[in-house]
Amino acid sequence: MSDTDPVAAPPQLLPNQRGKILALGLVAWLIGIVGLIALGMGMEHLKRIEKGEMDPTGKGLIVFGVASGVLGLVVNVAVLVQQCAK
């Protein structure tokens, strides 16, 4: 028998943190700055998914968390600007 196995096991994929990213995106509607964290984490996870390094399960939740985080940040900044203009 040879040392090389013709049927190699697939590489282990890193688990994603879709729940955390989604939660951060939703919290960003209340605390806008948290949207930057959701954006950073989400984009890093999406890059790793595209490279095949991370589990693609829940990719839609990651995208929704990033979008929600960005929108929450934008809304909070708009409200802040409006309040400062008064």
CORPETA-V452184 format. One line per field, one symbol per residue. ss: DSSP state (~ for helix, > for strand, _ for the rest). burial: # if it has 24 or more other C-alpha atoms within 12 Angstrom, else .. A space follows every 50 residues. Layout:
# CORPETA-V452184
ss = ???
burial = ???
This chain:
# CORPETA-V452184
ss = _____________>___~~~~~~~~~~______~~~~~~~~~~~~~~~~~ ~__>____~~~~~~~~~~~~~~~~~~~~~~~~~~~_
burial = ...............##############.#############.##..#. .....#..#.##############............
